[in-house]
Amino acid sequence: MENSGPDGWLTGVRFEEAPQVDLRTDRAHPARVYDYLLGGKTNFPVDREVGDRILGEWPGSRAATVEARAVMHRMVRRLVEVHGVRQFLDVGTGIPTTPNLHEVVQAVDPSCRVVYVDNDPIVLAHSRALLTSTPEGRTAYVEGDLREPGRFLADPAVAATLDLDRPIALTLINIVHFLSDEAAHPPVRTLVDALPSGSFLALTAGTADSIPDLVAIGSRRYSEAGIENHLRPRAGVERFFAGLELDDLGVVLINRWHPELGEGPVLGDHEVAAYAGLGRKP
């Protein structure tokens, strides 16, 4: 399924037609709060109110959020450059923020293929930004929820974009901390089990290990806005990699995950609030 032309298909929606979606602007959404903390413009007053409350008590939360995005760039670049991965399944994509995942990996190898999955209507509304693939590669956007992996794995766009017999990198960036262990582990295991040998899981997850008092502020403000969140200790994040071969660093704070691959300043442990890990399926 080609997704690069103006007459392509987006899971049943013509590109030239603006999707009619309810953006639910009356309540804060974690993707839009995240966008606001990144300095983006795809957010609404209710989202900025939550973000401003967090920033007022934890000014460094913006730098921590930027680093939480930057580590994704480093992880996928390493997957292409070091591990030779050319296919990506990104679940919980979030609001498009340049550079998007496909732009990072296709800058290394234009033939890379990416399937984005998200259930947020605002991501659907901005999904064209996710589909600007190189001519050599391919991208697709599929509506789906991490909690229901079987449904989006069965979407024809997945099989049309990815070769399910070759290694695929499953990227779960800044998403599992919005789900409890009971809700997160079964679908993650289902997805990993569906991938061929040699595939990878790249995952980041929020933690209070590094700066517990400050992170508690953000967690409380999210909860007050009705946004479920679950911060995990390192051992709790390592559980997601059961049965996988962890990359050289193991599960570490995001500022410690190959900072030499980044372009900005290296933050200290007291400035970040998430773990990152990369594991290979035997």
Buried (B, 14 or more C-beta within 10 A) or exposed (E): BEBBEEEBBBBEBEBEEEBEEEBBBEEBBBBBBBBBBBEBEBBBEBBBBBBBBBBEBBEBBBBBBBBBBBBBBBBBBBBBEEBEBBBBBBBBBBBBBEEBBBBBBBEBBEBBBBBBBBBBBBBBBBBBBBBBBBEEBBBBBBBBBBEEBEEBBEBEBBEBBBEBEBBBBBBBBBBBBBBEEEBBBEBBBBBBEBBEEBBBBBBBBBBBBBBEEBBBBBBBBBEEBEBEBBBBEBEBBBEBBEEBEBBEEBBBBBBBBBBEBBEEEEBEBEBBBBBBBBBBBE
